[in-house]
Every structure is written in structure tokens, then in C-alpha cells.
Amino acid sequence: MKKLVLITGGGSGIGAATGWAVAAAGMQPLLCDLARFPAAAEDVWPTPFDVSDEEAVAREVTAIETQRGPIAGLVNAAGVLGRMAPPHKLRMSDWDREIAVDLRGTYVMCREIGSRMTKRGARAIVNIASIVSLSSAPVHGYGPAKAAVANLTMTLAAEWGVRGVRVNAVSPGFTRTPALQRGLDAGAMEEARLAGLSALRRLVEPEEIGRSVAWLLGDAASAITGVKSPGRCGLPVRRHLAGLWRAAPRRLTLPRAGFSPSKCTASAYEMSRSAVQRGSVHRCVPARRQRGSSRHSPTSTRPARNPASQ
């Protein structure tokens, strides 16, 4: 019997793509959404329900397990991203809705299905977080909600691991979902600019996220729990390295062989990072000390010892 995987937000975007990937991996997807599916759609739950509605979730999950069997996997892909606006112009009703669906909905689904999984063992949950959970962005409801989802993933993994339930998250970058495509078509965003921020110089496709999710649900990832897997075409890598090499392309001194970051103090690391950001990398690389020279440079401000005090 194939493992039944419940996927919220399955009507489009990452949720729909995950359904295809789960089926290709030999599992049985069951797509759920707040909107109604077409009559001819397959592998869908016909009754729409809001993931933030605790009573509706309990009712529908019970009906699903009664009719389709026990749920072995859960993918929380349901989410909303409202209008981007400065904090003082963001309507609280929009903020409340994003928190309700993106955070509360994820928690309600995890709690309802996770509590059932803990009685069976060997089950998996994958939450869809976001790259904005790792950085700042002008999305003052969506961003904090996704950051909380990333933290929730770790806490649930620690809580339920002893019962055999794995909980992981995937943090997509700029993904060509219908919502992002609408922004591109309307001219609110430029694809070339978004793609240029990543190491691979392109957007992420929903199918790529779906395959990552399917892998985390499968037996190949049986020892993995509590992780936040990136799916962003190397976005932070490209952003960091681009700034670093523009700052000092010729004067950057690379660490010598055998260098270990653990040998550096935290303060030294912060000084080095600040120097890189200022473009003065050459100043934070110490000159190699000559044999027989003092440990402290001649220009050191360390006071000399008083012979009379010896």
C-alpha cells in the first residue's frame, strides 16, 4: 500500500508541484486547498477547508483517514503573501491573515496530524518556509510567520523524534509560482534582477522544490530531521561573494592551507567581516611574523613591563 501524503495548498504552485513529485516517488498524494478543485482533478480532497480553522482541520483530517487510510506524510504548503507595504501602511487585517494561514495554519495541521503520527511512528512532515525566514525583507507579516515556521520545525522535530516522526522544512528562494508570475507580469518585479541575485542566475521552479520535499518524505532521508533545507539557486552565496569580490578583487589575501575558522576568536571574525564589507580586506589580514620577532608588533600599544616591579 502506498504511503498517503496530505499536501495543503495543493491547488497551485509549490503544493501542486509537490503532488506530482510525491506521485513520481511512489507515494500517494492527496491535495487539499481552500479553493475548490476542478471536477476532473485526481488525487484531491473535494471539500475545501481553511488550515487556520482548528475545528475544520480536525473534522476533515478525521474524514480523510476514515475514507483514505492513515496519513503517513504531511506537506504544509498552504500560504498567503499579502501586499508589500511599509509597516505603518500595512493593514492589520492583512497582517493577521498572513500570520493565521502561514504560521497558525502550519501549527494546527502539524498538531492535528502529528499527534496521530506519534502513535504510529515512522512518519514525516515537511513545512514550506522561505528564504525571508533567514534575512530581512519588506514583508512584515509573511517574513516573521515563515521565520516562526522554521523555528517550529526544529521544536517539533525535537519533540516528536523519539516517536519516530521526522519534521523538516524547505526554504525556497524566488520561485516561479503563480503569485510571483503575476508580479512579474504586472511589472512589480524584474525577473532578470531576481535571477541575477542567485549563483545559478535563474529563478527556482516549483518542480525543483517539489522534488526536494518528496526526498525528505522518503526513506532515503530517514536519518534527517529538524533541518531547514535551502532551495534557492545559491541566492545567499551569490549575494555574499559578489559583494566580497567587488570590494577588493586584487587585494584579497586568501587563508593559508590548514586554516580553520575555529582557531579565530569571535571578535576577530567580526572585525574581518566588517573589513570585507567596507572593502578594506587587506587591513584585516595579519602580516606573517618573521622568525625571532616579538609576538607583539613594534607599534603595539601594549604597555611595557616595569623592571622595578619584577
C-alpha positions in Angstrom: 0.0 0.0 0.0 1.4 3.4 -1.0 2.1 6.0 1.7 -0.6 8.6 1.9 0.8 12.2 1.8 -1.5 15.1 2.6 -0.5 18.3 0.8 -2.1 21.6 1.8 -2.1 24.5 -0.7 -2.2 21.8 -3.4 -4.2 23.9 -5.9 -1.2 25.6 -7.5 2.4 26.5 -7.2 4.7 24.5 -4.9 1.8 22.5 -3.4 0.7 21.2 -6.8 4.3 20.6 -8.0 4.9 18.6 -4.8 1.9 16.4 -5.6 3.5 15.4 -8.9 6.9 14.8 -7.3 5.3 12.7 -4.5 3.5 10.5 -7.0 6.7 10.1 -9.1 8.4 8.9 -5.9 5.9 6.1 -5.4 3.7 7.7 -2.7 0.1 8.6 -2.9 -0.6 12.4 -2.8 -3.8 13.9 -1.6 -4.1 17.6 -2.4 -6.1 20.0 -0.3 -6.9 23.6 -0.7 -9.2 26.4 0.4 -10.3 26.7 -3.2 -12.3 24.0 -5.0 -10.6 21.8 -7.5 -11.9 21.1 -11.0 -14.3 18.2 -11.1 -11.9 16.1 -13.2 -9.0 16.6 -10.9 -7.4 13.5 -9.4 -5.8 12.8 -6.1 -7.6 15.7 -4.4 -9.8 16.1 -1.4 -13.1 17.6 -2.6 -14.0 19.5 0.5 -12.2 22.9 0.8 -11.1 23.9 4.3 -9.1 26.7 5.9 -5.9 25.4 7.6 -6.2 28.1 10.3 -9.6 26.8 11.3 -8.9 24.3 14.1 -12.4 22.7 14.1 -12.4 22.4 10.3 -9.0 20.8 10.2 -9.9 18.2 12.9 -13.1 17.4 11.0 -11.5 17.0 7.6 -8.5 15.1 8.8 -10.8 12.6 10.6 -12.8 12.2 7.4 -9.7 11.7 5.3 -8.3 9.0 7.4 -11.7 7.3 7.6 -12.0 7.2 3.8 -8.4 7.1 2.6 -6.5 5.5 5.4 -3.8 6.7 7.8 -1.7 9.8 6.8 2.0 8.9 6.5 3.2 12.3 5.3 2.2 15.9 5.6 3.4 18.8 3.5 2.3 22.3 4.7 2.4 24.3 1.5 -0.6 26.5 2.1 0.4 30.1 2.5 -0.6 33.7 1.6 1.6 36.7 0.8 -0.1 40.0 1.0 0.7 43.4 -0.4 4.1 44.7 0.4 3.9 48.0 2.2 5.8 49.9 4.9 4.9 48.9 8.4 2.9 52.0 9.1 0.8 51.4 6.0 0.3 47.7 6.3 -3.3 47.0 7.3 -3.5 44.9 10.4 -6.2 42.7 8.8 -3.7 41.7 6.1 -1.0 41.0 8.8 -3.5 38.9 10.8 -4.4 36.9 7.8 -0.8 36.1 6.8 0.0 35.1 10.4 -3.2 33.0 10.6 -2.5 31.0 7.4 1.3 30.9 7.2 2.0 30.2 10.9 -1.2 29.2 12.7 -2.3 27.0 9.8 1.1 25.2 9.8 0.9 24.6 13.5 -2.8 23.5 13.5 -2.0 21.0 10.7 1.1 19.7 12.4 -0.6 19.3 15.8 -3.7 17.5 14.4 -1.8 15.1 12.1 1.4 14.9 14.2 -0.5 13.8 17.3 -1.8 10.9 15.2 1.6 10.1 13.7 3.2 9.8 17.1 1.0 6.8 17.8 2.2 5.0 14.6 5.8 6.0 14.2 7.9 6.3 11.0 6.1 9.3 9.6 7.4 12.6 8.1 6.3 16.2 8.0 7.7 18.9 5.7 6.9 22.6 6.2 7.4 25.1 3.5 9.3 28.1 5.0 11.0 30.8 2.9 14.3 32.5 2.3 12.8 35.5 4.0 13.0 33.5 7.3 16.8 33.9 7.1 17.0 37.6 6.3 15.2 40.8 6.2 12.6 41.7 3.6 9.7 44.2 3.2 7.1 41.5 4.0 6.3 42.3 7.6 3.7 39.6 8.1 4.9 36.9 5.8 8.5 37.1 6.8 8.0 36.8 10.6 5.5 34.0 10.0 8.0 32.0 7.9 10.7 32.6 10.4 8.5 31.2 13.1 7.7 28.2 10.9 11.4 27.5 10.6 11.7 27.6 14.4 8.6 25.5 14.8 10.1 22.8 12.6 13.1 22.4 14.9 11.0 22.3 18.1 8.6 19.7 16.7 11.5 17.6 15.4 12.9 17.6 18.9 9.6 16.9 20.5 8.4 14.0 18.2 11.7 12.4 17.2 11.5 9.9 20.0 8.2 8.7 18.5 9.7 8.2 15.0 8.2 11.4 13.5 10.6 13.5 11.4 9.9 17.2 10.8 11.9 19.2 8.3 11.5 22.4 6.3 12.3 23.6 2.9 13.1 27.3 2.4 12.6 28.3 -1.2 14.1 31.3 -2.8 12.4 33.3 -5.7 10.2 30.5 -7.1 8.1 30.8 -10.2 4.8 30.4 -8.5 1.6 31.9 -9.9 1.9 34.7 -7.3 5.4 35.6 -8.4 4.5 35.3 -12.0 1.6 37.8 -11.5 4.1 40.2 -10.0 6.5 39.8 -13.0 3.7 40.2 -15.5 2.4 43.3 -13.7 5.9 44.9 -13.8 6.2 45.0 -10.0 9.3 42.8 -10.2 12.0 42.2 -12.8 13.0 38.6 -13.5 16.5 39.5 -14.6 17.1 41.3 -11.4 15.8 38.5 -9.2 17.7 35.8 -11.1 20.9 37.9 -11.0 21.0 37.6 -7.2 21.5 33.9 -7.3 24.6 31.8 -8.1 22.7 29.9 -10.8 21.4 33.2 -12.3 17.8 32.0 -12.6 14.6 31.5 -10.7 13.7 28.3 -8.8 11.0 26.2 -10.5 8.2 24.8 -8.3 9.0 21.3 -9.5 12.5 21.6 -8.0 11.1 22.4 -4.6 8.6 19.5 -5.0 11.4 17.0 -5.6 13.2 18.2 -2.5 10.1 17.8 -0.5 9.4 14.3 -1.8 13.0 13.3 -1.0 12.6 14.5 2.6 9.4 12.5 2.9 11.0 9.3 1.6 13.1 6.6 3.2 16.3 8.0 1.7 16.0 10.8 4.3 15.2 8.5 7.2 18.0 9.9 9.4 17.2 13.6 8.7 15.0 15.7 10.9 15.0 19.3 12.2 16.7 20.7 9.1 15.9 23.8 7.0 16.8 22.7 3.5 17.5 25.6 1.1 16.0 25.6 -2.4 17.1 29.0 -3.8 19.7 28.5 -6.6 22.5 29.7 -4.4 20.9 33.0 -3.6 22.9 33.9 -0.4 26.1 32.5 -1.9 25.9 34.7 -5.0 25.0 37.8 -2.9 27.9 37.3 -0.5 30.6 36.5 -3.0 29.6 39.2 -5.4 29.9 41.9 -2.7 33.2 40.4 -1.5 35.0 40.3 -4.8 33.7 43.7 -5.9 35.2 45.1 -2.6 38.8 44.0 -3.2 39.3 41.8 -6.3 43.1 42.2 -6.3 44.0 42.8 -2.7 42.1 39.9 -1.0 44.5 37.6 0.8 43.2 34.0 1.0 43.7 32.0 4.1 46.7 29.7 4.1 46.3 25.9 3.8 45.2 24.4 7.1 43.3 27.5 8.2 40.4 26.7 10.5 37.8 29.2 11.5 37.6 27.6 14.9 41.1 29.0 15.6 39.8 32.6 15.3 38.1 34.4 18.1 34.6 35.7 17.6 35.8 39.3 17.8 38.4 38.7 15.1 35.8 37.2 12.9 33.5 40.2 13.3 36.4 42.5 12.6 37.3 40.6 9.4 33.7 40.5 8.2 33.3 44.3 8.8 36.5 44.9 6.9 35.2 42.8 4.0 32.0 44.8 3.9 34.0 48.1 3.9 36.2 46.9 1.1 39.4 47.0 3.2 40.1 43.3 3.3 43.8 43.8 3.1 43.8 45.5 6.5 42.4 42.6 8.4 44.9 40.0 7.2 47.9 40.0 9.6 51.4 40.1 8.2 53.4 36.9 8.6 55.7 37.2 11.6 59.4 36.8 10.9 61.4 34.2 12.8 62.8 35.5 16.1 60.5 38.6 16.1 58.4 39.5 19.1 54.9 38.2 19.3 53.7 41.8 19.5 54.5 44.3 16.7 56.7 47.3 17.4 53.7 49.5 17.0 51.8 47.6 19.7 50.1 49.9 22.2 50.6 47.3 24.9 52.4 49.0 27.9 55.9 47.7 28.6 56.6 45.9 31.9 58.3 47.9 34.6 61.6 46.2 35.6 61.2 47.6 39.1 58.0 45.6 39.5 59.7 42.3 38.8 
